């Protein structure tokens, strides 16, 4: 399952987008968005999010 952003926890810091090797995450209006078509479920974004705003479930 592709990564999912919990919008209430996301601060839009961009750490997830920075580490994503597939460029599946974009930041707009201080909110991360994951493109499920590009996400390869590597979970790098989950480990770097300081707010725990990204999950795979």
C-alpha positions as CSV (number, residue, x, y, z in Angstrom):
1,X,0.0,0.0,0.0
2,X,1.4,3.4,-0.9
3,X,2.3,5.9,1.8
4,X,-0.5,8.0,3.2
5,X,-0.3,11.5,4.7
6,X,-2.3,12.2,7.9
7,X,-3.2,15.8,7.0
8,X,-3.9,16.9,10.6
9,X,-0.3,16.0,11.5
10,X,1.6,17.2,8.5
11,X,3.5,20.5,8.9
12,X,4.7,20.6,5.3
13,X,8.3,20.6,6.3
14,X,9.4,18.7,3.2
15,X,11.6,16.2,4.8
16,X,9.6,13.4,3.2
17,X,9.8,14.8,-0.3
18,X,13.5,15.4,0.1
19,X,14.2,11.7,0.9
20,X,11.8,10.1,-1.6
21,X,13.9,8.4,-4.3
22,X,10.9,8.2,-6.6
23,X,9.8,11.8,-6.4
24,X,6.3,10.6,-5.3
25,X,5.8,13.4,-2.7
26,X,5.1,17.0,-3.3
27,X,4.6,19.9,-0.9
28,X,1.9,22.4,-1.7
29,X,0.2,24.9,0.7
30,X,2.2,23.5,3.6
31,X,0.9,19.9,3.1
32,X,2.6,16.8,1.7
33,X,0.8,14.8,-0.9
34,X,1.8,11.3,-2.1
35,X,1.2,10.2,-5.7
36,X,0.2,6.6,-5.3
37,X,1.2,5.9,-8.9
38,X,4.8,6.9,-8.2
39,X,5.2,5.6,-4.6
40,X,7.1,2.3,-4.5
41,X,6.5,1.7,-0.8
42,X,10.1,2.1,0.3
43,X,8.9,3.8,3.5
44,X,11.9,6.2,3.6
45,X,9.4,9.1,4.1
46,X,7.8,7.4,7.2
47,X,11.2,7.2,9.0
48,X,12.1,10.9,8.4
49,X,8.7,12.6,9.2
50,X,9.2,14.4,12.5
51,X,5.5,14.5,13.2
52,X,4.6,10.9,12.3
53,X,2.3,12.2,9.6
54,X,3.1,9.5,7.1
55,X,1.9,6.0,7.3
56,X,1.7,2.9,5.1
57,X,-1.6,1.7,6.6
